[in-house]
Each structure stands twice: as C-alpha cells, then as structure tokens.
Amino acid sequence: MTGDITVAELKERLDAGEELNIIDVRESWEYEEANINGKLIPLGELQGAIDDLEDIREQEIIVHCRSGARSAAAVDYMTKQGFTNARNLTGGILAWQELNA
C-alpha cells in the first residue's frame, strides 16, 4: 500500500478505529491551529528525528502538512532512508478541514 492517501480514505480508516502512524511535518504553530492528532515532527527537524521512527520503519506511515508539498518532500526523504510504506496525505490539512467542514 504505497503512494498517496486521500483525506476521505484517512477519515474512513480513523472512523473505523484503525490505529495509524500519522506524522505532521508542519510547524508547531500550525499544529496548534488544527491537527488530526499526528506526531508533530516539523520538516526541518525530520532528519534529526528519523532514528526515533526506526521501530515503525516497515509500517504504514501517513505524512501530512498544510497542502501536501512538505509532506511529499518528507515521504521522499523517508523512502530514501529505507522506509517502505510512507504515504503522503493528498491536499494536507486544508483538504482535511474541507472534508470535515
């Protein structure tokens, strides 16, 4: 299950009670404004935090940001570091808020 994930698919899985690894690569002030309870690791800090994610390296990890650009960069970086199932949330928190408005 590689590639992007839509906000509708994510909402469906969260509503079903699925335990998911979600990483938010926005800044802390953005996280405070709106979040979907992901682990906050700002993109600029991801390289230093990558070792902390070692235990979930083989698991699905859903990465999101505001619109999808920073999370796409994060997924690319994580894939190059050997993460096999990092997925970008298409449209980011903006699409999430639109879906849940």
Secondary structure, DSSP 8 states (H G I E B T S, - for coil): --S-B-HHHHHHHHHTT---EEEE-S-HHHHHHS--S-EE--HHHHHHHGGGGGGGTTS-EEEE-SSSHHHHHHHHHHHHTT-S-EEEBTTHHHHHHHHT-
